[in-house]
Amino acid sequence: MDSTGSVSSLGSSNLGFPTAGQLTSVRVKVGDRVTAGQVLATVDDFAARRALQQARAQLAGQQAQYDKVADGTSVEGAQNSVNAAASVVSATKRQVDATLAADDAAISAAQTAPAGAGAAAAGGDTSGGSEDGATGAAAGAAGPATGAMGAATSAATSAASTAQSVAQARAKRQADAAAGDVQIADARQGQVTAQNGLDSAGANRPNDLAAARAAVDGARAQVATAQQNLANTTLRAPSDGTITALNGAVGEFVAASAATTPIAPGTDAAIPGAAQAANGAAAAAAAAGGASPSRPGGTQFMVLQDLTRFAVVVPFQEVDAEQIAPQQHVDVSLDAVPDGPLDGTVLSVAPSATAISGSIEYYVTVALPPDPRIHDGQSARATVITADSGPTISVPNRALHRQGNATTVTVVTSDGRQVVTPVTTGIAGPDRTQITGGLAEGQQVVVGGTS
């Protein structure tokens, strides 16, 4: 069984830039051999360089913020506040205790104060004149009674004064105790507030550090992305190969590369013509019947191929594809190599079908031997040998006549007569069919009206 297809290089890559841009240099020509990593072309990198500068500035800002958080003294400051608040509580307690102690001493002093001197006796003068003798004697007699009354009055006044002093001292102590309680409570509230601040600072610090670190990592990722975008403004060869198509010149704008290479089954060879078939404009022009030379490389900016190894990619109808398997021998005929078929080998058969002109077919990849006359894109005819019976008799298919289950050939006898002869057939090829019975080697048969 046979089919027609095309030669394809083992290894083909459609090359382009990830983003659109204006070509600033094209350093290769069609036919140039290149090596992996070699610079092929560049596009304007102004925007990419500015984006990288901005990303680096953002990284520096995030790094500074992280250092600020890492070197911050919020926890230490909160701890110092806690220590100071504790000292305030202790000092307040001491001050209140001292005030109450003074108040207690004042109360004790008021309670033990001596009685007033107002009760001392005030004796009268008894040596009055003669003319006043009677009067003086009477006053002398009344003196002790008056002194006793004065002493009693003075003692009562002194006791009342002492009681008032004690009451005042006690009232002051109560007021000082109440004020002291408020002062201590305020000091302790300050201590609680300081402790809460320490707890909050201690709990927030790991989260603040993690957030700052995440911001730095994000900024660093942006720098890496910007660096990659800048690197993508330079197109480099992914592997050794030959430039087989180039669509663009310096100063022109190229679109972002999006197309991929349709790969033949079992290898990295491209399916010939598939990329060009994807060019809708060319297909429309061809359908209209106008001249439509295919654009080399389709819509790709550049195509890189390995032109040292080749395969033939051919489609087979589903009935024939069922009989094809890897390692089968294939006779490959190339129009450009007329001196006999090349020995090929089936590499792989596509596991899924492709609709070609309304027919369900399967692509088959056939490896070719090294030959300097083989080039990418050459037309090829592949004849797959699905069975080999060894030395046998065969006749051209046009010599066979089938009617029902009977097959005959017309034999030309030695005296020139034509005799219809029944035969049995074996393996049928695209041009000849094996004869397993009814003919002898050397007999002549009529082929399409001629012997």
Sine and cosine of phi, psi and omega as CSV:
sin_phi,cos_phi,sin_psi,cos_psi,sin_omega,cos_omega
0.00,0.00,0.56,-0.83,-0.06,-1.00
-0.66,-0.75,0.24,-0.97,0.03,-1.00
-0.35,-0.94,0.32,-0.95,0.01,-1.00
-0.95,-0.30,0.55,-0.84,0.02,-1.00
-0.37,-0.93,-0.50,-0.87,-0.05,-1.00
-0.64,-0.77,0.40,-0.92,0.08,-1.00
-0.98,0.20,0.67,-0.74,0.03,-1.00
-0.71,-0.70,0.63,-0.78,0.02,-1.00
-0.95,0.30,0.56,-0.83,0.07,-1.00
-0.99,0.14,1.00,-0.08,-0.05,-1.00
0.89,-0.47,0.99,-0.16,0.00,-1.00
-0.62,-0.78,0.73,-0.69,-0.04,-1.00
-0.74,-0.67,0.77,-0.64,0.16,-0.99
-1.00,0.07,0.85,-0.52,-0.10,-1.00
-0.93,-0.36,0.54,-0.84,0.04,-1.00
-0.11,-0.99,-0.10,-0.99,-0.03,-1.00
-0.98,-0.18,0.58,-0.82,0.01,-1.00
-0.90,0.44,-0.48,0.88,0.01,-1.00
-0.79,-0.61,0.41,-0.91,0.01,-1.00
-0.93,0.37,0.43,-0.90,0.01,-1.00
-0.06,-1.00,0.11,-0.99,0.02,-1.00
-0.99,-0.11,0.79,-0.62,-0.02,-1.00
-0.91,0.41,0.81,-0.59,0.07,-1.00
-0.96,-0.27,-0.30,0.96,0.09,-1.00
-0.33,-0.95,0.58,-0.81,0.15,-0.99
-0.76,-0.65,0.92,-0.39,-0.22,-0.98
-0.97,-0.23,0.13,0.99,0.01,-1.00
-0.71,-0.70,0.23,-0.97,0.08,-1.00
-0.79,-0.61,0.31,-0.95,0.06,-1.00
-0.86,0.50,0.75,-0.66,-0.02,-1.00
0.99,-0.15,-0.21,0.98,-0.01,-1.00
-0.95,0.32,0.66,-0.75,0.15,-0.99
-1.00,0.06,0.74,-0.67,-0.02,-1.00
-0.79,-0.61,0.32,-0.95,0.03,-1.00
-0.91,-0.42,0.34,-0.94,-0.03,-1.00
-0.85,0.53,0.75,-0.66,0.01,-1.00
1.00,-0.03,-0.18,0.98,-0.03,-1.00
-0.93,0.37,0.66,-0.75,0.03,-1.00
-0.96,0.29,0.80,-0.60,-0.03,-1.00
-0.97,-0.24,-0.64,0.77,-0.04,-1.00
-0.26,-0.97,0.27,-0.96,0.05,-1.00
-0.66,-0.75,0.44,-0.90,0.13,-0.99
-0.87,-0.48,0.26,-0.97,-0.04,-1.00
-0.83,0.56,0.78,-0.62,-0.09,-1.00
-0.94,-0.35,0.27,0.96,-0.06,-1.00
-0.84,0.54,-0.80,0.59,-0.04,-1.00
-0.88,0.47,-0.62,0.79,-0.02,-1.00
-0.92,0.39,-0.63,0.78,0.02,-1.00
-0.92,0.38,-0.65,0.76,0.03,-1.00
-0.91,0.41,-0.65,0.76,0.03,-1.00
-0.89,0.46,-0.61,0.79,0.03,-1.00
-0.92,0.39,-0.66,0.75,0.04,-1.00
-0.88,0.48,-0.69,0.72,0.02,-1.00
-0.90,0.44,-0.66,0.76,0.01,-1.00
-0.91,0.43,-0.63,0.78,0.02,-1.00
-0.92,0.38,-0.62,0.78,0.05,-1.00
-0.90,0.44,-0.66,0.76,0.05,-1.00
-0.89,0.46,-0.64,0.77,0.04,-1.00
-0.89,0.45,-0.68,0.74,0.01,-1.00
-0.88,0.47,-0.66,0.75,0.03,-1.00
-0.90,0.44,-0.69,0.73,0.01,-1.00
-0.92,0.38,-0.57,0.82,0.04,-1.00
-0.92,0.40,-0.64,0.77,0.04,-1.00
-0.90,0.44,-0.65,0.76,0.03,-1.00
-0.90,0.44,-0.64,0.77,0.04,-1.00
-0.90,0.44,-0.70,0.71,0.01,-1.00
-0.88,0.47,-0.60,0.80,0.01,-1.00
-0.89,0.46,-0.69,0.72,0.02,-1.00
-0.93,0.37,-0.68,0.73,-0.04,-1.00
-0.91,0.42,-0.59,0.80,-0.04,-1.00
-1.00,-0.04,0.02,1.00,-0.05,-1.00
-0.90,0.44,0.45,-0.89,-0.04,-1.00
-0.92,-0.40,0.43,0.90,-0.05,-1.00
-0.88,0.48,-0.67,0.74,-0.01,-1.00
-0.93,0.37,-0.71,0.70,0.02,-1.00
-0.89,0.46,-0.66,0.75,0.03,-1.00
-0.90,0.44,-0.65,0.76,0.04,-1.00
-0.90,0.43,-0.60,0.80,0.04,-1.00
-0.92,0.40,-0.64,0.76,0.05,-1.00
-0.89,0.45,-0.62,0.79,0.04,-1.00
-0.90,0.44,-0.64,0.77,0.05,-1.00
-0.89,0.46,-0.71,0.71,0.00,-1.00
-0.89,0.46,-0.68,0.74,0.01,-1.00
-0.91,0.42,-0.65,0.76,0.01,-1.00
-0.89,0.45,-0.62,0.78,0.04,-1.00
-0.90,0.43,-0.63,0.78,0.04,-1.00
-0.91,0.42,-0.63,0.78,0.03,-1.00
-0.89,0.45,-0.67,0.74,0.02,-1.00
-0.87,0.49,-0.72,0.70,-0.01,-1.00
-0.89,0.45,-0.70,0.71,-0.01,-1.00
-0.90,0.43,-0.63,0.78,0.02,-1.00
-0.90,0.44,-0.68,0.73,0.04,-1.00
-0.87,0.49,-0.69,0.72,0.00,-1.00
-0.89,0.45,-0.66,0.75,0.00,-1.00
-0.90,0.43,-0.69,0.72,0.01,-1.00
-0.91,0.42,-0.68,0.74,0.02,-1.00
-0.88,0.47,-0.65,0.76,0.01,-1.00
-0.91,0.41,-0.66,0.75,0.01,-1.00
-0.90,0.44,-0.69,0.73,0.01,-1.00
-0.92,0.38,-0.58,0.81,0.05,-1.00
-0.89,0.45,-0.65,0.76,0.04,-1.00
-0.90,0.43,-0.65,0.76,0.03,-1.00
-0.89,0.45,-0.65,0.76,0.02,-1.00
-0.89,0.45,-0.63,0.77,0.03,-1.00
-0.91,0.41,-0.63,0.78,0.00,-1.00
-0.91,0.41,-0.62,0.78,0.03,-1.00
-0.90,0.44,-0.71,0.71,0.01,-1.00
-0.88,0.47,-0.66,0.75,0.00,-1.00
-0.91,0.41,-0.63,0.77,0.01,-1.00
-0.92,0.40,-0.59,0.81,-0.01,-1.00
-0.94,0.34,-0.52,0.85,-0.09,-1.00
-0.97,-0.22,0.24,0.97,-0.01,-1.00
-0.92,0.40,0.65,-0.76,0.01,-1.00
-0.93,0.36,0.38,-0.93,0.02,-1.00
-0.92,0.39,0.39,-0.92,-0.04,-1.00
-0.96,0.30,0.40,-0.92,-0.02,-1.00
-0.99,0.14,0.11,0.99,-0.08,-1.00
-0.93,0.37,-0.27,0.96,-0.06,-1.00
-1.00,0.07,-0.05,1.00,-0.03,-1.00
-0.87,0.49,0.62,-0.79,-0.03,-1.00
-0.92,0.38,0.62,-0.79,0.03,-1.00
-0.89,-0.46,1.00,0.05,-0.06,-1.00
-0.95,0.32,0.59,-0.80,-0.01,-1.00
-1.00,0.02,0.24,-0.97,0.01,-1.00
-0.99,0.12,0.85,-0.52,-0.07,-1.00
-0.99,-0.17,0.14,0.99,-0.03,-1.00
-0.97,-0.24,0.72,0.69,-0.03,-1.00
-0.95,0.32,0.18,-0.98,0.00,-1.00
-0.91,0.41,0.20,-0.98,-0.04,-1.00
-0.92,0.39,-0.57,0.82,-0.06,-1.00
-0.94,0.35,-0.32,0.95,0.00,-1.00
-0.95,-0.30,0.31,0.95,-0.12,-0.99
-0.86,0.51,-0.70,0.72,-0.05,-1.00
-0.93,0.38,-0.66,0.75,0.00,-1.00
-0.91,0.42,-0.68,0.73,0.01,-1.00
-0.90,0.44,-0.59,0.80,0.01,-1.00
-0.91,0.41,-0.61,0.79,0.02,-1.00
-0.92,0.39,-0.68,0.74,-0.01,-1.00
-0.91,0.41,-0.60,0.80,0.01,-1.00
-0.90,0.45,-0.56,0.83,0.00,-1.00
-0.95,0.32,-0.51,0.86,-0.02,-1.00
-1.00,0.07,-0.23,0.97,-0.08,-1.00
-0.84,0.54,-0.77,0.64,-0.02,-1.00
-0.86,0.51,-0.58,0.82,0.00,-1.00
-0.93,0.36,-0.65,0.76,0.00,-1.00
-0.92,0.38,-0.66,0.75,0.03,-1.00
-0.89,0.46,-0.63,0.78,0.01,-1.00
-0.91,0.42,-0.63,0.77,0.01,-1.00
-0.92,0.40,-0.65,0.76,0.00,-1.00
-0.90,0.43,-0.62,0.78,0.01,-1.00
-0.91,0.42,-0.63,0.78,0.01,-1.00
-0.92,0.40,-0.63,0.77,0.00,-1.00
-0.91,0.40,-0.67,0.74,0.00,-1.00
-0.90,0.43,-0.64,0.77,0.01,-1.00
-0.91,0.41,-0.62,0.78,0.01,-1.00
-0.92,0.40,-0.64,0.77,0.01,-1.00
-0.91,0.41,-0.65,0.76,0.00,-1.00
-0.90,0.43,-0.66,0.76,0.00,-1.00
-0.91,0.42,-0.63,0.77,0.01,-1.00
-0.91,0.41,-0.64,0.77,0.01,-1.00
-0.90,0.43,-0.65,0.76,0.01,-1.00
-0.91,0.42,-0.69,0.73,0.01,-1.00
-0.89,0.46,-0.62,0.78,0.02,-1.00
-0.91,0.41,-0.65,0.76,0.00,-1.00
-0.90,0.43,-0.66,0.75,0.02,-1.00
-0.90,0.44,-0.67,0.74,0.00,-1.00
-0.90,0.44,-0.66,0.75,0.02,-1.00
-0.90,0.44,-0.66,0.75,-0.01,-1.00
-0.90,0.44,-0.67,0.75,0.01,-1.00
-0.93,0.38,-0.63,0.78,0.04,-1.00
-0.89,0.46,-0.66,0.75,0.03,-1.00
-0.89,0.45,-0.63,0.77,0.01,-1.00
-0.89,0.45,-0.68,0.73,0.01,-1.00
-0.88,0.47,-0.68,0.74,0.02,-1.00
-0.90,0.43,-0.68,0.73,-0.01,-1.00
-0.91,0.41,-0.61,0.79,0.02,-1.00
-0.90,0.44,-0.68,0.73,0.01,-1.00
-0.90,0.43,-0.70,0.72,0.02,-1.00
-0.90,0.44,-0.62,0.79,0.03,-1.00
-0.89,0.46,-0.65,0.76,0.03,-1.00
-0.87,0.49,-0.66,0.75,0.02,-1.00
-0.90,0.44,-0.69,0.73,-0.01,-1.00
-0.89,0.46,-0.67,0.74,0.01,-1.00
-0.92,0.40,-0.66,0.75,0.02,-1.00
-0.88,0.47,-0.67,0.74,0.03,-1.00
-0.89,0.45,-0.66,0.75,0.00,-1.00
-0.90,0.43,-0.67,0.75,0.02,-1.00
-0.93,0.38,-0.57,0.82,0.07,-1.00
-0.90,0.44,-0.63,0.77,0.08,-1.00
-0.89,0.45,-0.60,0.80,0.04,-1.00
-0.91,0.41,-0.67,0.74,0.04,-1.00
-0.89,0.46,-0.69,0.72,0.01,-1.00
-0.88,0.48,-0.68,0.73,0.02,-1.00
-0.90,0.44,-0.64,0.77,0.02,-1.00
-0.91,0.40,-0.64,0.77,0.06,-1.00
-0.88,0.47,-0.64,0.77,0.05,-1.00
-0.90,0.45,-0.63,0.78,0.04,-1.00
-0.91,0.41,-0.71,0.71,0.02,-1.00
-0.87,0.49,-0.68,0.73,-0.01,-1.00
-0.90,0.43,-0.70,0.71,0.00,-1.00
-0.90,0.44,-0.66,0.75,0.01,-1.00
-0.91,0.41,-0.61,0.79,0.00,-1.00
-0.96,0.27,-0.58,0.82,-0.06,-1.00
-0.98,0.21,-0.45,0.89,-0.12,-0.99
-0.85,0.52,-0.75,0.67,0.02,-1.00
-0.87,0.49,-0.63,0.77,0.01,-1.00
-0.93,0.37,-0.64,0.77,0.03,-1.00
-0.89,0.45,-0.66,0.75,0.04,-1.00
-0.90,0.43,-0.67,0.74,0.00,-1.00
-0.90,0.44,-0.67,0.74,0.01,-1.00
-0.90,0.43,-0.68,0.74,0.01,-1.00
-0.91,0.40,-0.62,0.78,0.03,-1.00
-0.91,0.40,-0.64,0.76,0.03,-1.00
-0.89,0.45,-0.63,0.77,0.04,-1.00
-0.90,0.44,-0.62,0.78,0.05,-1.00
-0.91,0.42,-0.69,0.72,0.01,-1.00
-0.89,0.46,-0.66,0.75,0.03,-1.00
-0.89,0.45,-0.67,0.74,0.03,-1.00
-0.91,0.41,-0.60,0.80,0.03,-1.00
-0.91,0.40,-0.60,0.80,0.06,-1.00
-0.90,0.43,-0.61,0.79,0.05,-1.00
-0.90,0.43,-0.60,0.80,0.06,-1.00
-0.90,0.43,-0.68,0.73,0.02,-1.00
-0.89,0.46,-0.65,0.76,0.03,-1.00
-0.90,0.44,-0.69,0.72,0.02,-1.00
-0.90,0.44,-0.62,0.79,0.04,-1.00
-0.90,0.44,-0.66,0.75,0.02,-1.00
-0.91,0.41,-0.65,0.76,0.03,-1.00
-0.89,0.46,-0.61,0.80,0.06,-1.00
-0.92,0.39,-0.67,0.74,0.03,-1.00
-0.90,0.44,-0.52,0.86,-0.02,-1.00
-0.95,0.31,-0.15,0.99,0.09,-1.00
-0.98,0.21,-0.09,1.00,0.08,-1.00
-0.91,-0.42,0.84,-0.54,0.00,-1.00
-1.00,-0.05,0.84,-0.55,0.00,-1.00
-0.88,-0.48,0.45,-0.89,0.01,-1.00
-0.95,0.32,0.80,-0.60,0.01,-1.00
-0.97,0.25,-0.31,0.95,-0.03,-1.00
-0.33,-0.94,0.14,-0.99,0.10,-1.00
-0.93,0.36,0.54,-0.84,0.02,-1.00
0.16,-0.99,-0.22,-0.98,-0.03,-1.00
-0.83,-0.56,0.70,-0.71,0.06,-1.00
-0.96,0.27,0.90,-0.45,-0.04,-1.00
-0.95,-0.33,-0.17,0.99,0.05,-1.00
-0.44,-0.90,0.61,-0.79,0.01,-1.00
-0.55,-0.83,0.85,-0.53,-0.05,-1.00
-0.80,-0.60,0.99,0.17,0.03,-1.00
0.32,-0.95,0.55,-0.84,0.03,-1.00
-0.76,-0.65,0.30,-0.95,-0.02,-1.00
-0.84,0.54,0.72,-0.69,-0.02,-1.00
0.99,-0.13,-0.37,0.93,0.02,-1.00
-0.99,0.15,0.39,-0.92,0.04,-1.00
-0.99,-0.15,0.74,-0.67,0.03,-1.00
-0.93,-0.37,0.58,-0.82,0.03,-1.00
-0.99,0.15,0.28,-0.96,0.08,-1.00
-0.90,0.44,0.69,-0.73,-0.01,-1.00
-0.96,0.28,0.75,-0.66,-0.02,-1.00
-0.71,-0.70,-0.40,0.92,-0.07,-1.00
-0.96,0.28,0.45,-0.89,0.05,-1.00
-0.85,-0.53,0.26,-0.96,-0.03,-1.00
-1.00,0.05,0.82,-0.58,0.09,-1.00
-0.95,0.30,0.88,-0.48,-0.13,-0.99
-0.99,-0.13,0.70,-0.71,0.04,-1.00
-0.95,0.31,0.40,-0.91,-0.06,-1.00
-0.90,0.43,0.67,-0.75,0.14,-0.99
0.98,0.22,0.12,0.99,-0.05,-1.00
-0.36,-0.93,-0.06,-1.00,0.06,-1.00
-0.96,-0.28,0.33,0.94,0.09,-1.00
-0.97,0.23,0.53,-0.85,0.02,-1.00
-0.99,0.10,0.51,-0.86,0.12,-0.99
-0.97,0.26,0.90,-0.44,-0.10,-0.99
-0.86,0.50,0.68,-0.73,0.10,-1.00
0.99,0.15,-0.19,0.98,-0.06,-1.00
-0.93,0.36,-0.61,0.79,0.00,-1.00
-0.92,0.38,-0.67,0.74,0.01,-1.00
-0.92,0.38,-0.54,0.84,0.00,-1.00
-0.91,0.40,-0.39,0.92,0.01,-1.00
-0.98,0.22,-0.18,0.98,0.01,-1.00
-0.98,0.22,0.98,-0.18,-0.11,-0.99
-0.88,0.48,-0.60,0.80,-0.02,-1.00
-0.90,0.43,-0.69,0.72,0.01,-1.00
-0.91,0.42,-0.64,0.77,0.00,-1.00
-0.90,0.43,-0.64,0.77,0.00,-1.00
-0.91,0.42,-0.65,0.76,0.01,-1.00
-0.91,0.42,-0.64,0.77,0.02,-1.00
-0.91,0.42,-0.63,0.77,0.00,-1.00
-0.91,0.42,-0.51,0.86,0.01,-1.00
-0.98,0.22,-0.11,0.99,0.04,-1.00
1.00,0.03,0.08,1.00,-0.01,-1.00
-1.00,0.03,0.19,-0.98,0.04,-1.00
-0.93,0.37,0.75,-0.66,-0.05,-1.00
-0.57,-0.82,0.97,0.24,0.06,-1.00
-0.90,0.43,0.72,-0.70,-0.05,-1.00
-0.94,0.35,0.61,-0.79,0.03,-1.00
-0.97,0.24,0.81,-0.58,-0.01,-1.00
-0.84,0.55,0.80,-0.60,0.00,-1.00
0.99,0.16,0.11,0.99,-0.03,-1.00
0.92,0.40,-0.76,-0.64,0.00,-1.00
-0.99,-0.11,0.12,0.99,-0.06,-1.00
-0.98,0.22,0.55,-0.84,0.05,-1.00
-0.91,0.41,-0.66,0.75,-0.07,-1.00
-0.47,-0.88,0.56,-0.83,0.05,-1.00
-0.82,-0.57,0.76,-0.65,0.02,-1.00
-0.90,-0.44,0.77,-0.63,-0.03,-1.00
-0.72,-0.69,0.47,-0.88,0.14,-0.99
-1.00,-0.04,0.95,-0.31,-0.08,-1.00
-0.99,-0.13,0.40,0.91,0.05,-1.00
-0.97,-0.23,-0.26,0.96,0.00,-1.00
-0.72,-0.70,0.66,-0.75,-0.08,-1.00
-0.70,-0.71,0.34,-0.94,0.10,-1.00
-0.58,-0.82,0.33,-0.94,0.11,-0.99
-0.96,-0.28,0.78,-0.63,0.03,-1.00
-0.93,-0.38,0.90,-0.44,-0.07,-1.00
-0.73,-0.68,0.57,-0.82,0.07,-1.00
-1.00,-0.05,0.63,-0.78,0.07,-1.00
-0.84,-0.55,0.60,-0.80,0.07,-1.00
-0.90,0.43,0.40,-0.92,-0.15,-0.99
-0.86,0.51,-0.56,0.83,0.00,-1.00
-0.91,0.42,-0.67,0.74,-0.01,-1.00
-0.97,0.26,-0.61,0.79,-0.06,-1.00
-0.88,0.48,-0.46,0.89,0.00,-1.00
-0.90,0.44,-0.40,0.92,-0.04,-1.00
-0.99,-0.12,-0.01,1.00,-0.05,-1.00
-0.99,-0.14,0.68,-0.74,-0.01,-1.00
-0.61,-0.79,0.41,-0.91,0.04,-1.00
-0.83,0.55,0.50,-0.87,0.04,-1.00
0.98,0.20,-0.02,1.00,0.08,-1.00
-0.95,0.33,0.51,-0.86,0.00,-1.00
-0.98,0.21,0.58,-0.81,-0.01,-1.00
-0.72,-0.70,0.76,-0.64,0.16,-0.99
-1.00,0.00,0.88,-0.47,-0.05,-1.00
-0.94,-0.35,0.86,-0.50,0.03,-1.00
-0.96,-0.29,0.80,-0.60,0.04,-1.00
-0.92,-0.38,0.70,-0.71,0.04,-1.00
-0.87,0.49,-0.54,0.84,-0.03,-1.00
-0.99,0.15,-0.14,0.99,0.02,-1.00
-0.80,-0.60,0.99,0.11,-0.15,-0.99
-0.98,0.18,-0.12,0.99,-0.11,-0.99
-1.00,0.02,0.80,0.60,0.12,-0.99
0.98,-0.19,0.38,-0.93,-0.02,-1.00
-0.95,0.30,0.45,-0.90,0.09,-1.00
-1.00,-0.04,0.49,-0.87,0.00,-1.00
-1.00,0.07,0.93,-0.37,0.03,-1.00
-0.93,-0.38,0.18,-0.98,0.00,-1.00
-0.68,-0.73,0.72,-0.69,0.03,-1.00
-0.91,0.40,0.84,-0.54,0.07,-1.00
-1.00,0.03,-0.73,0.69,-0.08,-1.00
-0.28,-0.96,0.41,-0.91,0.08,-1.00
-0.88,-0.48,0.73,-0.68,-0.02,-1.00
-0.86,0.52,0.71,-0.70,0.01,-1.00
-0.98,0.21,-0.24,0.97,0.00,-1.00
-0.80,-0.59,0.44,-0.90,-0.11,-0.99
-1.00,0.06,0.32,-0.95,0.09,-1.00
-0.76,-0.65,0.74,-0.67,0.02,-1.00
-0.99,0.13,0.88,-0.47,0.01,-1.00
-0.83,-0.56,0.92,-0.40,-0.01,-1.00
0.80,0.60,0.65,0.76,0.05,-1.00
0.99,0.15,0.02,1.00,-0.01,-1.00
-0.95,-0.33,0.62,-0.79,0.03,-1.00
-1.00,0.07,0.89,-0.45,-0.05,-1.00
-0.72,-0.70,0.31,-0.95,-0.01,-1.00
-0.83,-0.55,0.76,-0.65,0.02,-1.00
-0.97,0.25,0.66,-0.75,0.05,-1.00
-0.84,-0.54,0.74,-0.67,0.02,-1.00
-0.97,-0.23,0.80,-0.61,-0.04,-1.00
-0.87,-0.49,0.86,-0.52,0.04,-1.00
-0.96,0.28,0.61,-0.79,0.01,-1.00
-0.92,-0.38,0.49,-0.87,0.07,-1.00
-0.97,0.26,0.37,-0.93,0.04,-1.00
-0.88,0.48,0.72,-0.69,0.03,-1.00
-0.34,-0.94,0.85,-0.53,-0.04,-1.00
-0.90,0.44,-0.27,0.96,-0.02,-1.00
-0.99,0.10,-0.14,0.99,-0.01,-1.00
-1.00,0.10,0.73,-0.69,0.02,-1.00
-0.69,-0.73,0.45,-0.89,0.00,-1.00
-0.88,0.48,0.70,-0.71,0.07,-1.00
1.00,-0.04,-0.09,1.00,0.00,-1.00
-0.91,0.42,0.57,-0.82,0.06,-1.00
-0.95,0.31,0.58,-0.81,-0.06,-1.00
-0.58,-0.82,0.49,-0.87,0.12,-0.99
-0.84,-0.54,0.85,-0.52,-0.06,-1.00
-0.94,-0.34,0.82,-0.57,0.06,-1.00
-0.93,-0.37,0.93,-0.37,-0.06,-1.00
-1.00,0.04,0.79,-0.61,0.05,-1.00
-1.00,-0.01,0.99,-0.15,-0.03,-1.00
-1.00,0.09,-0.33,0.94,0.03,-1.00
-0.46,-0.89,0.51,-0.86,-0.02,-1.00
-0.70,-0.72,0.90,-0.43,-0.04,-1.00
-1.00,-0.04,0.03,1.00,-0.04,-1.00
0.98,0.19,-0.28,-0.96,0.01,-1.00
-0.86,0.50,0.79,-0.61,-0.03,-1.00
-0.35,-0.94,0.15,-0.99,0.05,-1.00
-1.00,-0.02,0.69,-0.72,0.07,-1.00
-0.61,-0.79,0.39,-0.92,0.02,-1.00
-0.75,-0.66,0.38,-0.92,0.09,-1.00
-0.87,0.49,0.57,-0.82,-0.03,-1.00
-0.86,0.50,-0.48,0.88,-0.03,-1.00
-0.95,0.30,-0.18,0.98,0.03,-1.00
-1.00,0.08,-0.20,0.98,-0.06,-1.00
-1.00,0.04,0.61,-0.79,0.08,-1.00
-0.80,-0.60,0.86,-0.52,-0.05,-1.00
-0.91,-0.42,0.71,-0.71,0.06,-1.00
-0.61,-0.79,0.95,-0.31,-0.11,-0.99
0.92,0.39,-0.79,-0.61,0.02,-1.00
-1.00,-0.07,0.02,1.00,-0.06,-1.00
-0.99,-0.13,0.65,-0.76,0.06,-1.00
-0.81,-0.59,0.75,-0.66,-0.02,-1.00
-0.73,-0.68,0.32,-0.95,0.17,-0.99
-0.76,-0.65,0.33,-0.94,0.06,-1.00
-0.98,-0.21,0.92,-0.39,-0.06,-1.00
-1.00,-0.07,0.68,-0.74,0.07,-1.00
-0.99,-0.13,0.91,-0.42,-0.03,-1.00
-0.97,0.24,0.11,-0.99,-0.03,-1.00
-0.91,0.41,-0.41,0.91,0.01,-1.00
-1.00,-0.09,0.18,0.98,0.10,-1.00
1.00,-0.03,0.01,1.00,0.02,-1.00
-0.98,0.20,0.47,-0.89,0.05,-1.00
-0.95,-0.30,0.88,-0.47,-0.10,-1.00
-0.88,-0.48,0.84,-0.55,0.07,-1.00
-0.95,0.32,0.83,-0.56,-0.12,-0.99
-0.80,-0.60,0.83,-0.56,0.08,-1.00
-0.92,0.39,0.61,-0.79,0.04,-1.00
-0.68,-0.74,0.33,-0.94,0.16,-0.99
-0.93,-0.37,0.60,-0.80,-0.09,-1.00
-0.92,-0.40,0.35,-0.94,0.05,-1.00
-0.86,-0.51,-0.86,-0.52,-0.06,-1.00
-0.94,0.33,0.74,-0.68,0.02,-1.00
-0.95,-0.31,0.78,-0.62,0.06,-1.00
-0.96,-0.29,-0.08,-1.00,-0.02,-1.00
-0.93,0.36,-0.42,0.91,-0.05,-1.00
-0.86,-0.50,-0.53,0.85,-0.09,-1.00
-0.74,-0.67,0.36,-0.93,-0.01,-1.00
-0.77,-0.63,0.69,-0.73,0.02,-1.00
-0.94,0.35,0.68,-0.73,0.07,-1.00
-0.95,-0.30,0.88,-0.47,-0.02,-1.00
-0.99,-0.17,-0.14,0.99,0.02,-1.00
-0.17,-0.99,0.53,-0.85,0.06,-1.00
0.95,-0.30,-0.30,0.95,0.01,-1.00
-0.76,-0.64,0.46,-0.89,0.09,-1.00
-0.92,-0.40,0.46,-0.89,-0.01,-1.00
-0.87,0.49,0.72,-0.69,0.03,-1.00
0.98,-0.19,-0.29,0.96,0.03,-1.00
-0.93,0.36,0.54,-0.84,0.03,-1.00
-0.99,-0.17,0.62,-0.78,0.02,-1.00
-0.81,-0.58,0.38,-0.92,0.01,-1.00
-0.99,0.11,0.76,-0.65,0.00,-1.00
-0.88,-0.47,0.95,-0.32,0.05,-1.00
0.84,0.54,0.62,0.79,0.03,-1.00
1.00,-0.07,-0.09,1.00,0.04,-1.00
-0.80,-0.60,0.46,-0.89,-0.02,-1.00
-1.00,-0.04,0.00,0.00,0.00,0.00
